[in-house]
Amino acid sequence: MAVVFIRTVLLYFLIVVALRIMGRRQIGELQPSEFVITILISNIAALPIENPTTPLSSGVIPILTLVCLEVFSSMVLLKWIGLRKWITGSPKVLIKDGILDQKMMKQLRFNMSDLAEELRDKDVFDINEVDFAVVETTGKLSIYKKFPHRTVTADMLSLSPAQDESVRITAISDGHIHKEGLQLYGRDKQWLEEELRKRELAVGDIFLLTMNRSGELSYILKGQ
Amino acid sequence: MKRLITCIVIFLGIIGICTWGTLSLRHHSHALIQTLQAAHDAAAEDRMEDALRLTEDFLADWEDAEQLFIYILRHEQMDEVTFSSARLLPFLRQGDSAEFCAEVSEIIRALEHLWETEKPAPENFF
C-alpha cells in the first residue's frame, strides 16, 4: 500500500511538472494534439499506480517523452506554417455576411443544434444577429455581430475617461506587499509605506489594497 | 526558449537512460547466460564442484543484476528467474544433475526472453 501511495505522490508531481512544461492552456482551448497527449498522460500515469509490479520508469519515461515531443512539435509548427495547417487545421468560416454556409456545416459535421448552442453560449439567441462566425481550430465558435446588435462601446459614443481608468493592481493582499505589482506602475515598497503612514496605517492592518497608475489607493482593512 | 532547452535536456536524458538500460540489460543477461551455460556443461560432465561454484557466481550476479532490472523491467518478467534460481543449489547438493540441467535450461530461456522482449528491434516496436 505504501508503494502505491508513494508512486501516486511521485506521479502527481511529475504530471504537474509535465503540464507546466507543456504550457498553460485551458482544456477547452487544447489543440487536437495537446488533447490527445493530455488523455494519454492520464492513462499512462494510471498504469504504474494500478500495478505495483510495473516499474515507475514505464510511466515516467513515456510521460516525459510525450511532453518533450509536444514542445518540440509546437516549436516546429511555430516556424512551419504549412505543417501547422496540416496538424492543427485552420479556422473555418461558418457564417459570412450573415449567410450560413451549409456546405461548411456538413463538412464540419456541425448540426443546427450545435450551432444554436454555441451561439447561445455567446448570448446570441437569433442567428440573424450574426454577421460573421468562425469555427476555431480548438472547436470554439467566434462570432462578430451585425452592427445594430453590437455592444455599445465608449469609442462609439466618443466618450473619454473622466479619471485614471488604468487597471487597478493588487499592491497588498493578506498583509503582504506585492513588489511586482508596484514595479508595474513604477512604485516601490518605500513609497507604499509612506502613503500608508500618511493614513496612519501599517501593511499588517490591510487585507487588500489596490492602486491605479496615478497612485490612487483603495483598501479593505483586516476584519472590516 | 527556456522550455525548449528544458525539453532538450529531458529528452537527451531519456535517450541516455534508455540506452544505458538497454546496454546494461544486454551485458548482464549475456554474462548470466554464459555463467549458467558453463554451470550446465560442468554438471553434464559430472564436474559438480565446478557446477556448484559457477551456480553460486550466477546467484550473486543475478542478485546484483536484479537491483538494476527492477527499475527497467516488469517484475513478473524477473520472477521466473528468481524462483527457478532458488532450486539450483538444492539440486546440485543432492547430486541431481538431470534436474539441475533442466532448471538451468529454463533459466537460460527466461533470460534470453528478457533480452528478446526488451531489445530495440522491429519485432518489439510493432
Interface residues (C-beta under 8 A of the other chain):
Chain A: I21 G23 T53 T54 P55 L56 S57 S58 I61 L64 T65 V67 C68 V71 F72 M75
Chain B: R3 L4 T6 C7 I8 I10 F11 I14 I17 C18 G21 I70 Y71 I72 L73 R74 H75 E76
